[in-house]
């Protein structure tokens, strides 16, 4: 049974128990049955409390309760007709309660989306105090469930500073990778089919789930601070050391390169918008670049690289081309 159907079933049961109490009163048998249902699962108690809160504000509920407490029908009315009318009204109110409960559950089940445009960065604080910093052109969804905090990173890059809660793991899914943390700080990036996970502090476990028939079983990798996990699909992962200063440079509006191939450095800078850089000769892509550069100034980067390697810079129609 999926979560939506399960929530609807629990909401229906809560509404039914409350309607039963309102229609028959608190008999010993009814209370014993309700107590057993409430103790069967913590979600039952939550559902019943929500049902009671909603019942109190629904149209007709108070009138039904008053009608039950004042001794019954008004003088001159047949008891059978009064009971049938009250039962129909009770059914209407109970049905309305059920609709409200299920609608509320379904709304709570829906993920909350966060995104940034090219060149934009954003910070969001979640209900438990967890902070998410989204880098350029990033799209993710958040869904907080009773026993799990779930994030789906569709594409882009985000840093997570997770509020500690061992009973409610924090799981980020990117492609066929899932990153599980309790209270820690880490970065997940998804570009095409490549997923990288950089641990800043604490511990995380990265699980690779089979994405095709015949692929290896779930592979788990534990990271320690200063390590970066990188893998594409079901390919073997590489874990390499990385400085936290370099990994979080984008939070300061910078990128840091250390003997980075020019082609890779250009691809990184182009992610942030502004005039796009390319090279006239593909062989230039093998040149290396080191230094700290602003993410919002590709022209400055191009001029610096040109000066370093004796290249020319041509600017035309919003593009920058590096050549011999």
Steps between C-alpha positions, in 0.01 A plus 500: 500500500645840408525786750204691359267201521628423851437858616151498348420173678615635837304823446187299414539286812546808720187661354306176549604468866403860574165462324437183700571680828273791403215272395506233773673677788795370701398145575751263659528295180550808282768644725684167518500470122617859456776455757629190321498683165684802643769281657557301181701779333612853587354624171154393622518734799616788281214435257240483775618824661480672161153356450382637837640846421325504163175358638475791741499756219295318236151634424233295676728314738417718800129482425514123487683488832245737661218295358640187658543663841160666534312175516409452138227636273282798560149435629255405230760325282500125442814340645558284190492799265731700732749214520504454122553873450778509760670199344492659156646822642765306685593318181531831313724651768708182527542496121606865504747422779643212298544720192677769701726246670601327178549831317718624783705180497549519125615864518752409772629215284586731212864600462609862525712613208799733512692624197745762378554656159836511323732720704262509800563363849247451777486379863194326646440400863280195546252434781755315717770764466689328218650754258530442126715726282421463129767583246439621144235327285391252769167322540401283796193383692456459877259257663497460877341175612439357846812282504714652226602836357524456123664724241509433125766695309392508136806692384746760620685533829394556858663511841313346793556594865287234664330533838580190703218249550610132517138381497429685175785452248566766239527343152596678178431313176682596179463263208564147628695631799362564848690684770396430860594735784388563856663828597772619267599740224554385141461599136329299226536583133330337203617593153370276224553145622785589736433537873755640743470510878740709706501460878581813699434369852348197671440174314285394208433173319466505122298210356505414131178324402498274190359696206487211255442125499819310573662799671682439831298498821480814712851628565562714809785746555570675831659844476703690755549880501714624214404219263317526169305214342447508123332246273294475185212253503612150598868573431751455781522800729810707562563644846758779507613760756375856464535812713182636655609849396504400135179297525306790652657780294177547306329606823734801490442566129829342398653195335842362589711313243818307570667385176153461349487426124386814323206318338368393843558846650308663214212255541483584871499878446241477222252346748456840663381692195650815354693498172577138415863403440630253240834422334586534132727195508388192701864429582498808722265317733793303638670809643477521879359778717552580868357781708187648654248663266163674539206297373330810360791627288592266216673787316750543784573126495556506122740794526696330780532175306601686185774684690622177663527297179556771242158461336277744316152602614226568246163633615203472269122485550515422872764231461869492586742292295854412605749430221868488415 
